[in-house]
Amino acid sequence: MPQRVPQRLSGIDEIVLSLTARGSTTGELAARLAEFSGATVSQDAPSRITDKVVPR
């Protein structure tokens, strides 16, 4: 049975998916998220966000 994709994404989720689609690395994504949110972001965070929408 196919998994359901969330209907709405948060702003950060949208940024991660957009940058992932453009080929950004997890390190680049983490740096962008840190700029955007002003918080320290682990390099795992982008992977956890994309896994919510595109399960492995």
Summary of the structure (lengths in Angstrom):
residues: 56
radius of gyration: 11.4
end to end distance: 14.7
largest distance: 39.0
contacts: 121
relative contact order: 0.21
helix: 57%
strand: 0%
